[in-house]
C-alpha cells in the first residue's frame, strides 16, 4: 500500500508538472532533439526520388526491411538502402521481429520526420539494435484517456497511470502499451502533456488517433490531425513483435463542418491500399493485431464502419487475428470469424471521468498476452481493484434497477451479475447455499450502480451520469445475468470461466 501511494503521488505530481510545461512552453517542434531526424546525405538519389535512407542492425546493413511513408512501401536492398518520392511528414520502419523497437522520451520512435524546407533531397536512416525475438509478451490496451482539463489530467495520473505502472513494472521487459484513441478531448495542446505522462510509465506505448484527437477548428481530415502527428507521429503504421505483426489504423474520417462530432467511421482508401502492400510482406502464419479507435463490430452493431468488409477482406487469410478498439466507453467482445475476434475495451476515463463506464464496467485497461503466434490470455484490469475483479453481484433490492423501468423499492426477486468482459465463449455458473452449480444465460440489462448515479438535466430533459464533463448516458449491455434464488436463500457464489481457462469467483451474502 505504501508503494502504491508513492506511485500515485509521483504520477499526480508529474501531471501537475506537465500542465505547467504545456502552458508555459512554445508549441512543440515536430523534430526530435540532437539531430535524431536529420541524417547526412551519403546515398546518391535515383532520378525522381527525393528520399533515401539506410537500415542497419547493429551497424550492419539489413536487406528486406519494410520502410514506408504511408503510401509507398519499399523493401531495403542488399545494401540496406531504400528510396522513394514522397510529400509526407513521416517515414517509418516496420521494425523486424529480431530488433528492439526504438524508444525516445519513453515512447516508441520507429519513425522519422521529413523536412524538405532546406534540401530538396534528404536522407533518413534507421539504426536498429538486435534483440532476441520475443516468444511471450504482453500488450496493455488503454482506451479513451480523453484528457481535456486539469482535473482530467489529475484523474488520469492518480487513478489510471498509477495502477498501470504498478501492474507493468514487474513485466516491463516484455511489455508494450497502446492507447486506442481519444487521447485528448479536443484539446490538441494537451498531446505534449499526455506524451510526458506516458513516457514516465515503465513501458513504451504506441498511439492510435481517435475522433477527439482532431483539431475541431480545422475543417478537413488531413490537417485536423496535424497536432497529433507533430507530437505522436504517423496516424497509421506497422511493427513486428515476436511472431505478431501489429498494424495501427486511423478509422476516423473527420470533417468538422457541423461540429466536433462531424466525422465518418471509415478507413480511407489510401490506408487500405497501404495496408494491402504492407501485408504482402507478412507471412500468413504470423499472428495479426489490428488496432484502431472506432470498433469495426460490437455486440449490437456488427458492421460499424462504412467499409468494414473491405478491411476484413484484406486480413481474413491470417491464421490468428485480434482487432482491438475503444470509442464506446463500455465493454464488448465479438467473434467475427473463427480466426478473428474484436476486443472493444471499456474506457480508461470511464463515463467522462466517472469511476464506472456506461455499462457498469470500472474504468481500467485491457491486458493481452501472447505466446508465439497465438493470443493466450485476455483480461480487463479494473483500475484500483485486484486482477481477479471481473464481476459485480447485486442483491434483488439493487438488481431491480437493471430494468429501465425499475425503481428502488419495487418488488424484485432476482440477483443480477455483471460480468464485465463476458462474451459467448465464457461460462457463467451460480451456486446457491452450497448446492449444485447451474449455468446462467446472458440478458440485456443496465447496471444498477450506474442507474443510481444518474442525475436529471432540466434543460435537456435527460438523465446523465455525473462526471467531469456533461453528456455521459447509461448503456444497456449484454454481459448481464439474472438468477432467481429460493425465498430463504442465504448466499450465492458465481463462478465464471473464460476461454483461456481462467476461473473467477465472487460471493454475495444476504443482508
C-alpha positions as CSV (number, residue, x, y, z in Angstrom):
1,X,0.0,0.0,0.0
2,X,2.9,2.4,0.8
3,X,4.4,1.7,-2.7
4,X,1.0,2.2,-4.3
5,X,0.7,5.6,-2.6
6,X,4.1,6.6,-3.7
7,X,3.4,5.7,-7.3
8,X,0.1,7.6,-7.2
9,X,1.8,10.7,-5.7
10,X,4.5,10.6,-8.3
11,X,2.1,10.5,-11.2
12,X,-0.1,13.2,-9.7
13,X,3.0,15.4,-9.3
14,X,4.1,14.5,-12.9
15,X,0.7,15.5,-14.2
16,X,0.8,18.9,-12.5
17,X,4.3,19.5,-13.8
18,X,3.2,18.5,-17.3
19,X,0.4,21.1,-17.2
20,X,2.9,23.8,-16.3
21,X,5.2,22.8,-19.1
22,X,2.4,22.7,-21.6
23,X,1.1,26.1,-20.6
24,X,4.5,27.8,-20.4
25,X,6.3,26.4,-23.4
26,X,6.0,27.3,-27.0
27,X,4.3,24.9,-29.4
28,X,6.2,21.7,-29.7
29,X,8.6,21.5,-32.7
30,X,7.9,18.3,-34.6
31,X,11.6,17.3,-34.8
32,X,13.3,15.3,-32.2
33,X,16.4,16.8,-30.4
34,X,20.0,16.0,-31.0
35,X,19.6,15.5,-34.8
36,X,17.6,12.3,-34.5
37,X,15.5,13.3,-37.5
38,X,18.4,14.6,-39.6
39,X,20.9,12.3,-41.3
40,X,23.8,13.2,-43.6
41,X,23.2,12.5,-47.2
42,X,25.6,9.7,-48.2
43,X,23.4,7.9,-50.8
44,X,23.0,9.1,-54.4
45,X,19.3,9.7,-55.0
46,X,17.9,8.0,-58.0
47,X,16.1,10.0,-60.7
48,X,12.7,11.2,-59.4
49,X,13.4,10.2,-55.8
50,X,13.7,12.8,-53.0
51,X,14.1,10.5,-50.0
52,X,16.7,7.8,-49.5
53,X,17.9,6.0,-46.4
54,X,19.6,3.0,-44.9
55,X,18.5,0.5,-42.4
56,X,21.2,-1.2,-40.3
57,X,21.1,-3.7,-37.4
58,X,24.0,-3.4,-35.0
59,X,25.7,-1.3,-37.7
60,X,25.3,-3.9,-40.4
61,X,23.1,-3.1,-43.5
62,X,19.9,-5.2,-43.4
63,X,18.1,-6.2,-46.6
64,X,14.4,-7.0,-46.8
65,X,13.2,-4.5,-44.2
66,X,9.9,-2.7,-44.9
67,X,10.1,1.1,-44.9
68,X,7.1,3.3,-45.7
69,X,5.7,6.8,-45.8
70,X,2.1,5.6,-45.6
71,X,1.8,5.4,-49.4
72,X,5.0,3.9,-50.7
73,X,6.0,0.6,-49.2
74,X,9.6,-0.3,-50.0
75,X,12.0,-3.1,-49.1
76,X,15.6,-2.3,-48.4
77,X,18.1,-3.8,-50.9
78,X,21.3,-5.8,-50.2
79,X,23.0,-2.5,-49.0
80,X,20.2,-1.9,-46.6
81,X,19.0,1.1,-48.7
82,X,15.6,2.3,-49.8
83,X,14.4,5.2,-51.9
84,X,11.1,6.8,-52.8
85,X,9.4,10.1,-53.8
86,X,7.3,11.5,-51.0
87,X,5.5,14.6,-49.8
88,X,4.6,13.1,-46.5
89,X,5.5,14.2,-43.0
90,X,7.0,10.9,-41.7
91,X,8.8,7.8,-42.9
92,X,8.6,4.7,-40.7
93,X,10.3,1.3,-40.5
94,X,8.2,-1.8,-39.8
95,X,10.7,-2.9,-37.1
96,X,11.8,-6.5,-37.7
97,X,10.9,-9.1,-35.1
98,X,14.6,-9.6,-34.1
99,X,15.2,-5.9,-33.3
100,X,14.4,-3.6,-30.5
101,X,11.7,-1.1,-31.1
102,X,13.5,2.3,-30.8
103,X,12.3,4.4,-27.9
104,X,12.7,8.1,-27.5
105,X,11.4,10.0,-24.4
106,X,9.7,6.8,-23.2
107,X,7.6,6.2,-26.4
108,X,8.2,4.1,-29.4
109,X,10.1,6.0,-32.1
110,X,10.0,3.9,-35.2
111,X,9.5,6.9,-37.5
112,X,11.5,10.0,-38.6
113,X,10.2,13.4,-39.5
114,X,10.7,14.6,-43.1
115,X,11.6,18.2,-43.8
116,X,12.3,19.4,-47.4
117,X,12.3,23.1,-46.5
118,X,16.1,23.3,-46.7
119,X,17.1,20.5,-49.0
120,X,15.1,19.0,-51.9
121,X,16.7,15.6,-51.4
122,X,17.1,14.2,-47.9
123,X,18.2,11.0,-46.2
124,X,16.6,9.3,-43.2
125,X,18.4,6.3,-41.7
126,X,17.2,3.7,-39.1
127,X,20.0,2.3,-37.0
128,X,18.3,-0.6,-35.2
129,X,19.7,-2.8,-32.5
130,X,19.3,-6.6,-32.5
131,X,17.3,-8.3,-29.7
132,X,16.2,-11.9,-29.1
133,X,12.9,-12.5,-30.8
134,X,10.1,-12.3,-28.2
135,X,8.2,-15.5,-27.6
136,X,6.0,-14.4,-24.7
137,X,5.0,-10.7,-24.4
138,X,2.1,-8.5,-23.2
139,X,0.2,-5.6,-24.7
140,X,-1.6,-3.2,-22.4
141,X,-4.5,-1.6,-24.2
142,X,-5.7,1.8,-22.8
143,X,-8.8,3.1,-24.5
144,X,-10.0,6.7,-24.3
145,X,-7.9,8.6,-21.8
146,X,-9.5,11.7,-23.2
147,X,-7.9,14.3,-21.1
148,X,-9.4,17.8,-21.5
149,X,-8.7,19.8,-18.4
150,X,-6.6,19.9,-15.3
151,X,-8.9,17.6,-13.3
152,X,-8.9,15.0,-16.1
153,X,-5.1,15.0,-16.1
154,X,-5.1,14.6,-12.3
155,X,-7.5,11.7,-12.5
156,X,-5.6,10.1,-15.3
157,X,-2.4,10.3,-13.3
158,X,-3.9,9.2,-10.0
159,X,-6.3,6.5,-11.0
160,X,-5.1,5.0,-14.2
161,X,-1.4,5.6,-14.6
162,X,-0.6,4.7,-11.0
163,X,-2.4,1.4,-11.4
164,X,-1.0,0.8,-14.9
165,X,2.6,1.4,-13.7
166,X,2.2,-0.9,-10.7
167,X,0.9,-3.6,-13.0
168,X,3.5,-3.3,-15.7
169,X,6.6,-2.7,-13.6
170,X,7.3,-6.4,-12.9
171,X,6.8,-7.4,-16.6
172,X,8.2,-4.3,-18.3
173,X,10.9,-6.1,-20.2
174,X,8.5,-7.9,-22.5
175,X,5.5,-5.5,-22.4
176,X,4.3,-2.7,-24.6
177,X,1.3,-0.3,-24.2
178,X,-1.1,1.1,-26.8
179,X,-3.5,4.0,-26.4
180,X,-6.6,3.2,-28.5
181,X,-7.5,6.8,-29.4
182,X,-9.3,9.8,-27.9
183,X,-6.1,10.6,-26.1
184,X,-7.3,14.1,-25.5
185,X,-10.7,15.8,-25.5
186,X,-10.4,18.2,-28.4
187,X,-7.5,19.9,-26.7
188,X,-4.5,19.3,-29.0
189,X,-2.3,21.4,-26.8
190,X,-2.5,18.5,-24.3
191,X,-0.8,16.0,-26.5
192,X,2.5,17.0,-25.1
193,X,1.2,16.6,-21.5
194,X,0.0,13.1,-22.4
195,X,3.3,12.3,-24.0
196,X,5.2,13.4,-20.9
197,X,3.0,11.3,-18.6
198,X,3.1,8.1,-20.7
199,X,6.8,8.5,-21.2
200,X,7.3,8.1,-17.4
201,X,5.5,4.7,-17.2
202,X,7.6,1.5,-17.2
203,X,6.6,0.5,-20.8
204,X,6.7,2.3,-24.2
205,X,3.2,2.9,-25.5
206,X,2.1,3.2,-29.2
207,X,-0.7,5.7,-30.1
208,X,-3.9,5.4,-32.1
209,X,-5.8,8.5,-33.3
210,X,-9.4,9.0,-32.2
211,X,-12.2,11.4,-33.2
212,X,-11.5,13.7,-30.2
213,X,-7.8,13.9,-31.2
214,X,-8.6,16.0,-34.3
215,X,-8.4,19.8,-34.1
216,X,-12.0,20.9,-34.3
217,X,-11.1,24.3,-35.6
218,X,-9.8,22.7,-38.8
219,X,-12.5,21.5,-41.2
220,X,-10.7,18.7,-43.1
221,X,-9.3,15.3,-42.1
222,X,-5.7,15.7,-43.3
223,X,-5.0,19.0,-41.5
224,X,-7.1,18.4,-38.4
225,X,-4.8,15.6,-37.3
226,X,-1.6,17.7,-37.7
227,X,-1.3,18.3,-34.0
228,X,-1.4,14.6,-33.3
229,X,1.2,13.9,-35.9
230,X,3.5,16.6,-34.7
231,X,3.7,15.2,-31.2
232,X,2.9,11.4,-31.6
233,X,3.9,10.6,-35.1
234,X,2.0,8.9,-38.0
235,X,-1.6,8.0,-37.7
236,X,-1.1,4.6,-39.3
237,X,1.9,2.3,-39.4
238,X,3.1,-1.3,-38.6
239,X,5.6,-3.0,-36.4
240,X,6.6,-6.6,-35.7
241,X,6.8,-8.1,-32.2
242,X,7.7,-11.7,-31.9
243,X,5.5,-13.8,-34.2
244,X,3.0,-11.0,-34.4
245,X,2.6,-8.2,-37.0
246,X,0.8,-5.2,-35.5
247,X,-1.0,-2.7,-37.7
248,X,-2.3,0.7,-36.4
249,X,-5.1,2.3,-38.5
250,X,-7.0,5.6,-38.5
251,X,-10.7,4.9,-38.9
252,X,-11.9,8.5,-38.3
253,X,-12.6,10.5,-41.4
254,X,-13.0,13.9,-39.9
255,X,-15.0,16.8,-41.4
256,X,-15.9,19.1,-38.5
257,X,-18.2,21.1,-40.7
258,X,-21.1,20.9,-38.3
259,X,-19.1,20.5,-35.1
260,X,-16.7,18.1,-33.4
261,X,-18.9,15.1,-33.9
262,X,-19.0,15.5,-37.7
263,X,-16.9,12.5,-38.9
264,X,-17.4,9.2,-40.7
265,X,-16.5,5.8,-39.3
266,X,-14.3,4.8,-42.2
267,X,-10.8,3.8,-43.2
268,X,-9.6,5.8,-46.2
269,X,-8.8,4.0,-49.5
270,X,-5.3,5.4,-49.2
271,X,-4.9,3.4,-45.9
272,X,-6.4,0.3,-47.4
273,X,-4.1,0.5,-50.4
274,X,-1.1,0.9,-48.0
275,X,-2.3,-2.0,-45.8
276,X,-2.6,-4.3,-48.8
277,X,1.0,-3.5,-49.7
278,X,2.2,-3.8,-46.1
279,X,0.6,-7.2,-45.5
280,X,2.0,-8.6,-48.8
281,X,5.4,-8.7,-47.0
282,X,4.0,-10.6,-44.0
283,X,3.6,-14.4,-43.7
284,X,0.0,-15.5,-43.2
285,X,1.0,-17.8,-40.3
286,X,2.0,-14.8,-38.2
287,X,-0.4,-13.5,-35.7
288,X,-2.0,-10.2,-36.7
289,X,-3.1,-7.3,-34.4
290,X,-5.2,-4.5,-35.9
291,X,-5.5,-1.5,-33.6
292,X,-8.0,1.3,-34.3
293,X,-10.2,3.6,-32.4
294,X,-13.8,3.1,-33.6
295,X,-14.7,-0.6,-33.4
296,X,-15.4,-2.5,-36.6
297,X,-18.1,-4.5,-34.8
298,X,-19.9,-4.6,-31.4
299,X,-22.3,-7.0,-29.9
300,X,-25.3,-4.9,-31.1
301,X,-23.7,-3.4,-34.2
302,X,-21.9,-6.0,-36.4
303,X,-21.0,-3.6,-39.3
304,X,-19.8,-0.4,-37.6
305,X,-17.6,1.1,-40.3
306,X,-18.7,2.2,-43.7
307,X,-16.1,-0.2,-45.2
308,X,-15.8,-2.9,-42.6
309,X,-15.8,-5.7,-45.1
310,X,-13.0,-4.1,-47.2
311,X,-10.8,-4.3,-44.1
312,X,-11.9,-7.9,-43.3
313,X,-11.1,-8.9,-46.9
314,X,-7.5,-7.7,-46.6
315,X,-6.8,-9.5,-43.3
316,X,-9.1,-12.6,-43.3
317,X,-6.4,-15.1,-44.5
318,X,-4.2,-14.7,-41.5
319,X,-4.4,-17.6,-39.1
320,X,-4.9,-15.7,-35.9
321,X,-6.4,-12.1,-35.9
322,X,-7.1,-9.8,-32.9
323,X,-8.8,-6.4,-33.5
324,X,-8.5,-4.0,-30.6
325,X,-10.5,-0.8,-30.3
326,X,-12.1,1.8,-27.9
327,X,-14.5,4.7,-28.5
328,X,-17.7,3.2,-27.0
329,X,-16.8,3.7,-23.3
330,X,-18.2,0.2,-22.4
331,X,-17.1,-3.4,-23.0
332,X,-17.8,-5.6,-25.9
333,X,-16.2,-8.7,-27.5
334,X,-17.3,-10.1,-30.8
335,X,-16.1,-13.2,-32.7
336,X,-16.2,-12.0,-36.3
337,X,-14.9,-15.3,-37.7
338,X,-13.2,-18.4,-36.2
339,X,-9.8,-16.8,-36.7
340,X,-10.9,-13.1,-36.0
341,X,-12.1,-11.6,-32.7
342,X,-12.5,-7.9,-31.8
343,X,-11.9,-6.8,-28.2
344,X,-13.6,-3.4,-27.8
345,X,-12.2,-2.2,-24.4
346,X,-14.0,0.0,-21.9
347,X,-12.6,3.5,-21.3
348,X,-9.8,4.5,-19.0
349,X,-11.8,7.6,-18.3
350,X,-15.0,5.6,-17.5
351,X,-18.1,7.7,-18.3
352,X,-16.3,11.0,-18.9
353,X,-14.2,10.7,-15.7
354,X,-16.8,8.9,-13.6
355,X,-15.4,5.8,-11.9
356,X,-17.7,3.5,-14.0
357,X,-18.3,3.2,-17.7
358,X,-21.8,3.4,-19.0
359,X,-22.3,-0.4,-18.7
360,X,-21.0,-0.6,-15.1
361,X,-17.5,-1.7,-16.1
362,X,-15.0,0.1,-13.9
363,X,-12.6,2.4,-15.7
364,X,-9.4,0.5,-16.5
365,X,-7.5,-1.1,-19.4
366,X,-7.1,-4.4,-21.3
367,X,-4.2,-6.9,-20.9
368,X,-3.4,-9.2,-23.8
369,X,-0.8,-11.9,-23.5
370,X,0.8,-13.6,-26.5
371,X,2.9,-16.7,-27.0
372,X,4.3,-17.3,-30.4
373,X,1.7,-16.5,-33.0
374,X,-1.2,-17.0,-30.6
375,X,-3.2,-15.0,-28.1
376,X,-3.1,-17.0,-24.8
377,X,-4.9,-14.6,-22.4
378,X,-7.0,-11.5,-22.3
379,X,-8.3,-9.8,-19.2
380,X,-9.8,-6.5,-18.3
381,X,-8.0,-4.8,-15.4
382,X,-10.2,-2.6,-13.4
383,X,-8.2,0.3,-12.0
384,X,-7.9,0.2,-8.3
385,X,-9.1,-3.4,-8.0
386,X,-7.3,-6.7,-7.8
387,X,-6.6,-8.6,-11.1
388,X,-9.4,-11.1,-10.4
389,X,-12.1,-8.5,-10.0
390,X,-14.1,-9.5,-13.1
391,X,-17.7,-9.1,-12.0
392,X,-20.1,-7.5,-9.6
393,X,-23.1,-9.2,-7.9
394,X,-26.3,-7.3,-7.0
395,X,-28.9,-8.4,-4.4
396,X,-32.6,-8.2,-5.6
397,X,-33.1,-4.8,-3.8
398,X,-30.4,-3.3,-6.0
399,X,-30.8,-5.5,-9.0
400,X,-34.3,-4.1,-9.6
401,X,-32.5,-1.1,-11.2
402,X,-31.3,-3.3,-14.1
403,X,-34.6,-2.6,-15.8
404,X,-35.0,0.9,-17.2
405,X,-38.5,1.0,-15.6
406,X,-37.3,-0.4,-12.3
407,X,-37.2,1.8,-9.1
408,X,-35.8,1.3,-5.7
409,X,-38.4,-0.4,-3.5
410,X,-40.2,-2.1,-6.4
411,X,-40.8,-5.9,-5.9
412,X,-38.0,-7.9,-7.4
413,X,-36.7,-11.4,-6.6
414,X,-33.7,-11.9,-8.8
415,X,-29.9,-11.5,-8.3
416,X,-28.0,-9.7,-11.1
417,X,-24.5,-10.4,-12.1
418,X,-22.5,-8.0,-14.3
419,X,-19.5,-9.9,-15.8
420,X,-17.5,-7.0,-17.3
421,X,-15.6,-8.8,-20.1
422,X,-18.0,-11.6,-20.8
423,X,-18.7,-12.8,-24.3
424,X,-20.4,-16.0,-25.6
425,X,-17.3,-18.2,-25.1
426,X,-17.3,-17.6,-21.4
427,X,-19.3,-19.9,-19.0
428,X,-21.2,-18.3,-16.1
429,X,-22.4,-20.6,-13.2
430,X,-24.1,-20.0,-9.9
431,X,-24.3,-22.0,-6.7
432,X,-26.9,-21.2,-4.1
433,X,-26.3,-22.2,-0.4
434,X,-23.7,-24.8,-1.3
435,X,-26.0,-26.6,-3.8
436,X,-25.3,-27.7,-7.3
437,X,-23.8,-25.4,-10.0
438,X,-26.3,-24.0,-12.5
439,X,-25.3,-22.4,-15.8
440,X,-26.7,-18.9,-16.5
441,X,-27.6,-17.3,-19.8
442,X,-26.9,-13.7,-20.5
443,X,-29.6,-11.0,-20.7
444,X,-29.6,-7.4,-21.9
445,X,-29.9,-5.0,-18.9
446,X,-28.4,-1.9,-17.3
447,X,-26.0,-1.6,-14.4
448,X,-27.7,-0.7,-11.1
449,X,-24.8,1.3,-9.8
450,X,-24.8,3.5,-12.9
451,X,-28.6,3.9,-12.7
452,X,-28.2,5.0,-9.0
453,X,-25.8,7.7,-10.1
454,X,-28.0,9.3,-12.8
455,X,-28.9,13.0,-12.4
456,X,-31.7,14.7,-14.4
457,X,-30.9,17.7,-16.6
458,X,-33.9,20.0,-16.6
459,X,-32.7,21.7,-19.8
460,X,-32.1,18.6,-21.9
461,X,-34.8,16.6,-20.2
462,X,-32.4,13.6,-20.0
463,X,-30.7,11.6,-17.3
464,X,-26.9,11.8,-17.2
465,X,-24.0,10.2,-15.4
466,X,-22.4,12.8,-13.1
467,X,-18.8,13.4,-14.2
468,X,-16.1,15.9,-15.1
469,X,-17.9,16.5,-18.4
470,X,-21.6,16.6,-19.4
471,X,-23.3,14.1,-21.7
472,X,-22.5,10.6,-20.5
473,X,-25.6,8.4,-20.6
474,X,-26.2,4.8,-19.3
475,X,-25.9,1.9,-21.7
476,X,-27.8,-1.3,-22.0
477,X,-25.3,-4.2,-22.3
478,X,-25.4,-7.9,-23.0
479,X,-22.9,-9.1,-20.2
480,X,-25.6,-9.3,-17.5
481,X,-27.1,-12.4,-15.9
482,X,-30.2,-12.9,-13.7
483,X,-30.9,-15.6,-11.2
484,X,-34.0,-16.2,-9.1
485,X,-33.0,-17.7,-5.7
486,X,-35.2,-19.5,-3.2
487,X,-37.2,-17.1,-0.9
488,X,-35.0,-18.2,2.0
489,X,-31.6,-18.0,0.3
490,X,-28.6,-17.1,2.4
491,X,-25.6,-17.0,0.0
492,X,-24.8,-17.4,-3.7
493,X,-21.4,-17.9,-5.4
494,X,-20.8,-17.1,-9.0
495,X,-18.1,-18.9,-11.0
496,X,-17.1,-17.6,-14.4
497,X,-14.6,-19.3,-16.8
498,X,-13.1,-17.5,-19.7
499,X,-11.9,-19.1,-23.0
500,X,-8.3,-19.2,-21.7
501,X,-9.1,-21.3,-18.7
502,X,-9.1,-18.5,-16.1
503,X,-11.7,-19.1,-13.4
504,X,-13.0,-16.2,-11.3
505,X,-15.5,-16.4,-8.3
506,X,-17.5,-14.0,-6.3
507,X,-19.9,-14.5,-3.4
508,X,-22.9,-12.5,-2.3
509,X,-24.3,-12.9,1.2
510,X,-27.8,-11.9,2.0
511,X,-28.1,-8.9,4.3
